[in-house]
C-alpha cells in the first residue's frame, strides 16, 4: 500500500501575501502556548535577518496534523516549515519527504539535545526535525483541595487512589471537578491519553502477529475505568475537551486533577495565567495495582522542513534560532525561566536558575527519562511509540478509534459497542494494509 494514500484526507489552507525584497517563510504551527509565544518573539529573528519574512499559519492540533500531512504527501508546497512530532518525523524522513537538518551552525550544539529526544527525531543518525519542546505525561493537582479533603498525593500513585481522590474532591455545585482528561477525538488528542492509560493497565494495541486487541479484558477495564471516572468526577462536555480546553479549565480552578503533558506545568503555575498557580503539585503518571508500568508517553513538538521547499537555507536559519539556547535565554529574559520551552536540552536541567524557577523540572525530567517507547506495555508488542503506534496507518486508525471512545464518553454508545467497533475497524484497516490476512 502506498504511504501517500494512508496519509491523505485533509483540506488545504492556502496562505497568501508575500513581502517585497524579502524571502517569505510560511510556518505551520499548533496553537499551543509555547508556539504562540514563539510567534510573538519572532521579531527578534527578523530584526537580525531582514532578508527573511515570516508568514504564520497557526492551527488547532487536529487540523494542523491533517493539513501538513496532506501537503507533504502531495508535495503541495504550501509550507516551508512544519510543526510535527516524534510520530511523523521518522516515517516521513524515510520517505525522503523531509530535508535533513545538518548545518544548523557551530553554536547550535546538537550534542546538548536530550538523547531520547534526538533519537526520536533522527534516522540513521541524521536529525530531520529540531525539537522545540519535549514532554511526557504527569499528574497536576490542586494541593489546596487535597488538603481540605485530608488527602496526600503519593509520588507514584495508583489509578485506584486517583479515582477515589477525584470523586472525593468533586464539587459539582461549585463547578469544581475532580479530574480533567482528554476526550476530544484524535490520534494525538484523546488517544494519546487513553493509550497511555491502557498501557499502564496492561493493554496493547496489537499482539505479536499484528492482531488488534480491543476485545481483550485489559482494554475493557481501561476504557470502562476512564468512562466511569469521567462520568462521576469529570466536567460536562468532556468528550469535546483536548489539551487546550482542559488547560483553561485547570487554570480557572475547575479541575482538581489533570493528567496530561508535562509542558502544561509552566502554564498552570504562571500567576499571570492561572488562578490556582500557588496551589499546584505534581506526581508521576499512575500505575495499575501491581503493574510497574506508568504508561509514560514521549512527545516532541518539532520544526521540520519539507524536502519540496525552495527556501531550505532560510528555513534552517529560523529553525536554528527557534530551537537554540539563544532562544531559551530570550524567553527567560522576556517571560521568566519557568516559561522556557522544556524537555529538549540537557543544559536546561543543569541550569540552577531554571531549576529554582521551575518547581516541576525534576518531575518533568523523571517522566521523560522513564518513558519506554520500545516496550510500552507489560505484554510483548511488535511496534514502538509509547502513546502511539509508529506505523503510517496509525494516523487514520487512531483517529477512528478515538471517535469511538469519544462517543462512549459522551454516552452515545456503550463501552462494549465502542470496543467492538474499534476492533472491527482496526482489523479491516490492518488487513487492507497487509499486516494480517
Phi, psi and omega in degrees: 000131181289137182299323183300322182292335177288325191265354183279171175122031179225159180271170183259147168242119185258108177291151182229163176096131175228159180253133179290147176064013180214152177272126184261125174262126176264121187245120175264124182217170184267154186273036174278158187303320182294324179286325176296321176296320178301317179297318181296324183271358187292347174300331178296328177285312185292333176296325180274345181229072184296348179271004180233125172254157182239131178242113188264134171239102186254122191228155171298150192307309181297321181292317177305311183300317180298315188284320179289327178295313178299317184296316184284327180290332180258003185053044183293329176075021181285331188238143175263334176225133179240142172268112182228181185231194183290341176285307186288323191306304182293326180294313182288324179297320180292342175268004182063032179269348182241145175280134177296143183260058170270165177069040178275001176112151183296331183272358187291322176063068178300327182293346178280345179295140177304134185306317181296323180290313180298318180297321182294336185251013183238153172230124182053039176082359180257130179283129180244354173210144181257131187286126175271311166211152179244158183204156162238207179232147178204176179266130168247131186216159181275108180295329180293320179291323178295319180296317179298326181272359181071031182252149175232122182285122173291159176297327181224081186283164172267163176297327178298317178297315181300316181296315180296316181295318181300318181290325180292321186268001178288132177222082188294331179298326179258016177057042172245119185250139188298329183207143175239126180225154181297137176229343181295131184293138177161145181297331178256004177255259184295330183285340173297311179290311185296323177295318177297317176301312181297318177303316183291340179261010174094005180276169175210153179291315185223150170276185186290350175256014179066023174277127178301150188240022182289350175270010182274158178295326181297316178293320177302312181297318184293310184289322177296318177301313181300310183294315180298316181297316181290326176294322183279322192229005181263168180283159175294150179070025185297335181292350177256000186265126171248202182304308186293322180294317179291327175301314179299317179298315181293315181298331181270006175085016185261000179237130175282325177220151174217123178251111187196197186297138180299337181297338181291344187302320182291334180280322182282344178255007179271112184297341178283344184240337188240129178284349182243022188303328184272006182221050180242130175242169184225148176209165182286156178306136187294160173246169182246113177049241185265005181279122181270068182214109183282347182068020182302139174259167174227121179224147178223109170285124191223164178250129182225162182243122174300138180298338181280351181296142176265007184232042187298317182298314179294321179297321177297323180297318180292315181298319179300323178289312188290339182245022186262168171298325178301318179293319178303315180292328176295313178299319180299319181288329183269323190238350183099150184299329182296341186256010179286153179299126185266173163072026179235327188236137177300320185299331180297322183274007171248002183269113184297326178297318179292314182299325179287324184276338187246096182293350182259001188299313183296318180295322179297311181295321178298317180295318180293319180292334181277345182296128180244099185274354179260337177225074188285337180248163174284346174267160177292141178225149180268008186230168173240171173134344180071254183275004174218170177251121189279064171230150183303326184291344187295328182303314179284315181296315183299320179291320179296317176295320177302325177295323178294316182288327176294321177295321178295320178296324179281354181081014181279332175220162176281165176299318180298319178294319179297317180292321178296316179295320178298317179298314184293314183290326179289319175301317182298314183289323180289328174291316180299326182272357175088009179284324180228158180279000000 
